[in-house]
């Protein structure tokens, strides 16, 4: 299938969509605003929000926020201290 035919097939599918949420998601992808990650609380993040989130974490670490090694995390997760 060539490029033009592929585009036409996609356009036909989009024209038949009746789900507004799905159209919003397609619009987000086409505008480069799609979800690339989620916070630990489940909040979706687009690319710009993700970059801001990572930068804020880096700033917190530079200011002395507590960090853990992989081994420390394993011990905390698998310990019986609940």
TAKA-V325841 format. One record per residue. N is the residue number from 1. OMEGA is omega as a letter, one per 20 degrees, with the letter a starting at -180 (999 if undefined). Layout:
# TAKA-V325841
n:omega
N:OMEGA
N:OMEGA
This chain:
# TAKA-V325841
n:omega
1:a
2:a
3:a
4:r
5:r
6:r
7:a
8:r
9:r
10:r
11:r
12:r
13:a
14:a
15:a
16:a
17:r
18:a
19:a
20:r
21:r
22:r
23:r
24:r
25:r
26:r
27:r
28:r
29:a
30:r
31:r
32:a
33:a
34:a
35:r
36:a
37:r
38:r
39:r
40:r
41:r
42:r
43:r
44:r
45:r
46:a
47:a
48:r
49:r
50:r
51:r
52:a
53:r
54:r
55:r
56:r
57:r
58:r
59:r
60:r
61:r
62:r
63:r
64:r
65:a
66:r
67:a
68:r
69:r
70:a
71:r
72:r
73:r
74:r
75:a
76:a
77:a
78:r
79:a
80:a
81:a
82:999
